[in-house]
């Protein structure tokens, strides 16, 4: 077994994931800034060897000591734990309230009430792409698609890549509903829930009101560019 590559996609007609399209075409300023911060912190906190030249010191920190990699792994692990626990709760699986990560997510979960939960970690297939949204809820007049994100610092505004991601999910969900009478009368809404990985219980919610515009003028051109570059 091995990961699927572009040659496989050409041969078998596979479609890319939403995150693959965005990661391969969009410069993510927030992520780049975070990586730069981690590198600076690694340089500042790593002890120097006797008589070590500046170039050798920086090379050792980046390529040998890899302190920034350990920090990144710790952040990913905590983010994965938060994400998985939120999914378990929304599926109504048993969760121990003494779970060490429960205080991190409980306030955010309390703010997610919208309507009936109809899907958790739902795979959606759009025109030429696929992806998994974390939560779909249904109220009498709307659907709400929610994606969880974890962050060291809660953003005042959602990152553009997250708006693009949700716009693709919403478009795929809308197409899935074609032919369903409920879809004619119901609006599709989308939101990101950011959960802090450094402050227990801190979160922020951002609803994206213009997802159709984001899809048509943002994600759709990125997908076309991705397909062109990869000859798909």
C-alpha positions, 0 to 999 in steps of 0.5 A: 500500500502507498499514498495515491499520486497524480499518476494514479489520478490520471489513470483511474479518474480519482478526484483530489481532496479539497485540502489537497487543492488548497494546499497545492495552490494557495499560499497560507500566510498564517501557517508560514508565519507560525512556522517562522515563529517556531524556527525563531523560538528554536534558535533562541532556546537551543544551547550553542556548542563551544566555538560553534559558528553561526551557520553551523548553529542554525543548520544544527537547530533546523536539521539535527535538533529539530526542536521546531518539529517537536513543537509542531508535533505536539500542536498537531497531537493536541489538535487531533485529540480535540477534533476527535473528542468533539466528533465523539460527543457529536456522535453521542458516543460515551465520553468520560467527563474526566477526560483530560481534553474535555474542558478544552472543548466543552464551552465550544460544544455548548455553542454548537446548538443549531438543530438536529445532527444529521451527519458527523465527519461526512464525506462530500463529493463535488464537481471534480473534488471530495472532502470531509466536513466535520458536522452537518446540522438541520433546522426547520429552515436551514442546514449548517455545515461546521468545520472545527479548527484548532489554533494557538491564537484564536483568529479575529477573522477566519483564514481564507483557506478555511473559507475556501474549504467550507465553500467547497463542502457547501457546494457539494452538499447543495448538489447532493440535495438536488431533487430533495424537496427540503433543499428547495426551501432551506438555506445552507450556512457554514461556519468555522469553530476555532478551539484554542490549544493553549487556553483551556475552554477558549474558542471563537465561531465565524460564520461565512455568509458569502460562501457561494461567492467564495466558491465561484471566485475562489475555490473553483478557479483554484481547482481549475488551476490545480487540474491544469498544472497536474494535467488532470 
